[in-house]
Amino acid sequence: MARSSDQQSTRTQSRYDRTLRTRLRVADVAAWLRSGGIQLVWLLVLAAGAAIPLTQAVAPDGQRWIIPTLGFLVVVGAGVERIFSRTTPAAVALDVLRRELAREHRLHLTTAGAYAGAPDPDRLYVERVEAHIATYDGRMTDYRAHQLEPERPGGVGPSGRPPENGSSRDGT
């Protein structure tokens, strides 16, 4: 009977580890897209902006449509960067969760930190990871509640206070 319980415990731990690794991979991809994607947009904006005067100098008369098209790409690229590069509390909370989960995973694998003297390191691992996820969920609940608050004139929410980061919800 104990053997069956041990096998089930091992399967549960294995499934939990797979789920945690999946969360870590998704968070890593999201972080890369935020940073790498914005850098790519800026490279395109830089290239399009630099091509405008060059095109003005060398484009034949029939190809003058290229200059406004490049200008359009610069404006759209700058707008995309402005929209997606803002660091929202949600992005910060996700990055914090990603780092905390990665740290817990490393500590658990090496049996370091709180896991070194723990009588049941697997149980402690699950408890600590779930605590991090619960904290993240709480931050997201607060963030979404703040996003749904009606805004008073002057960028002040119903609490009478401006948003935490000192800017209005539209990022200005």
Contacts in CASP RR format, 6 or more apart in sequence:
PFRMAT RR
TARGET T0000
AUTHOR 0000-0000-0000
METHOD contacts of the structure
MODEL  1
MARSSDQQSTRTQSRYDRTLRTRLRVADVAAWLRSGGIQLVWLLVLAAGA
AIPLTQAVAPDGQRWIIPTLGFLVVVGAGVERIFSRTTPAAVALDVLRRE
LAREHRLHLTTAGAYAGAPDPDRLYVERVEAHIATYDGRMTDYRAHQLEP
ERPGGVGPSGRPPENGSSRDGT
9 122 0 8 1.000
13 122 0 8 1.000
16 126 0 8 1.000
20 101 0 8 1.000
20 105 0 8 1.000
20 129 0 8 1.000
21 105 0 8 1.000
23 101 0 8 1.000
24 98 0 8 1.000
24 101 0 8 1.000
24 102 0 8 1.000
24 105 0 8 1.000
27 94 0 8 1.000
27 95 0 8 1.000
27 97 0 8 1.000
27 98 0 8 1.000
27 101 0 8 1.000
28 98 0 8 1.000
30 94 0 8 1.000
31 94 0 8 1.000
31 95 0 8 1.000
31 98 0 8 1.000
34 84 0 8 1.000
34 85 0 8 1.000
34 91 0 8 1.000
38 81 0 8 1.000
38 84 0 8 1.000
38 85 0 8 1.000
41 77 0 8 1.000
41 80 0 8 1.000
41 81 0 8 1.000
41 84 0 8 1.000
42 81 0 8 1.000
44 73 0 8 1.000
44 77 0 8 1.000
45 73 0 8 1.000
45 74 0 8 1.000
45 77 0 8 1.000
45 78 0 8 1.000
45 81 0 8 1.000
48 70 0 8 1.000
48 71 0 8 1.000
48 73 0 8 1.000
48 74 0 8 1.000
49 70 0 8 1.000
49 71 0 8 1.000
49 74 0 8 1.000
51 70 0 8 1.000
52 67 0 8 1.000
52 70 0 8 1.000
52 71 0 8 1.000
52 74 0 8 1.000
55 63 0 8 1.000
55 66 0 8 1.000
55 67 0 8 1.000
55 70 0 8 1.000
56 67 0 8 1.000
59 66 0 8 1.000
59 67 0 8 1.000
86 171 0 8 1.000
88 143 0 8 1.000
89 139 0 8 1.000
89 143 0 8 1.000
89 146 0 8 1.000
89 164 0 8 1.000
89 165 0 8 1.000
90 140 0 8 1.000
90 143 0 8 1.000
93 136 0 8 1.000
93 139 0 8 1.000
93 140 0 8 1.000
93 143 0 8 1.000
94 136 0 8 1.000
96 136 0 8 1.000
97 132 0 8 1.000
97 133 0 8 1.000
97 135 0 8 1.000
97 136 0 8 1.000
100 132 0 8 1.000
101 129 0 8 1.000
101 132 0 8 1.000
101 133 0 8 1.000
104 125 0 8 1.000
104 128 0 8 1.000
104 129 0 8 1.000
104 132 0 8 1.000
106 112 0 8 1.000
107 113 0 8 1.000
107 114 0 8 1.000
107 115 0 8 1.000
108 115 0 8 1.000
108 121 0 8 1.000
108 122 0 8 1.000
108 125 0 8 1.000
111 121 0 8 1.000
114 124 0 8 1.000
114 128 0 8 1.000
115 121 0 8 1.000
115 124 0 8 1.000
115 125 0 8 1.000
118 124 0 8 1.000
146 163 0 8 1.000
147 169 0 8 1.000
149 157 0 8 1.000
149 158 0 8 1.000
149 159 0 8 1.000
150 157 0 8 1.000
150 158 0 8 1.000
151 157 0 8 1.000
151 168 0 8 1.000
151 169 0 8 1.000
152 158 0 8 1.000
152 160 0 8 1.000
154 168 0 8 1.000
155 162 0 8 1.000
155 163 0 8 1.000
155 168 0 8 1.000
155 169 0 8 1.000
156 162 0 8 1.000
157 163 0 8 1.000
162 168 0 8 1.000
163 169 0 8 1.000
END
